[in-house]
């Protein structure tokens, strides 16, 4: 079982419009609602890859009720089931709170393919609710093959929360992945997670460097056993105990990027549990990320696109010197 943690869950709402015009009335052609938050997206993709997945975090209010209903409906036979859902549903171990779960709004312009994102802040979590979560988390982490800590912290949760959760997972002997930003990332990486996945901006904010390879290696020195940086359309850059690699998709893709980074996390996490070599983990992560951009709704991935892209992802080993060009390119097959 793989445990994913989403402290700031969300109901993801996607609006599709023929053309988004600022300062005007825009007619919406299609609306979709999905259970969201980074860890829930990760769990959904893990389940589609055949891994038993459990989600935990906070949920509350009518929005939270809708999220849980939709999550249950995504299982086998559920009315929301689709091609990216496996025979094993995501298990709901979310912790109820008094506050109301947030919404995120993605507005997709069908003409340009661009997406405008609006994210609500999330409910305030009380000290008693945090204590209840910790009790549940310790029990779940002890049974997990791996743990993923994903996304922003809701109001009321202390800034060192992810560092605390990393330490608890490590104390239980479980590998743990951290995917967050800002001060929670800075504190969390010092707790020595097994894998950290920042994007380029988060990595630069953490290290002060805009040179990706130098920055990923700096992040390792700050505590991450392995660091995989998302470079957007350019793919992924990994600095690991076994070496450094770049992985790039064979082409640029346009669509809704919501959940693309989460699909990359699912690829990395599944590869970790399956003990795949790093080049294979990175190729899977890049292909899943691109296939998510091509999917019609947030948190899904296009299976046909994934199968097509996977063997064409280029994985390039990096030299030991950040300023030098890579010295070996291997096409992942």
DAGIDA-V90416 format. One line per field, one symbol per residue. ss: DSSP state (H for helix, E for strand, - for the rest). A space follows every 10 residues. Layout:
BEGIN
ss: ???
END
This chain:
BEGIN
ss: -EEEEE---E EEEEEEE--- ---------E EEEEEE-HHH HHHHHHHH-- --EEEEEEE- HHHHHHHHHH HHH------- ---------- EE--EE---- -EEEEEEEE- ----EEEEE- ------HHHH HHHHHHHHHH HHH--EEEEE ---------- HHHHHHHHHH H---EEEEE- -HHHHHHHHH ----EE--EH HHHHHHH--- -HHHHHHHHH H----EEEEE -HHH-EEEEE --EEEEEE-- ---------H HHHHHHHHHH HHH----HHH HHHHHHHHHH HHH------- --HHHHHHHH ---EEEE--- -------EEE E--
END
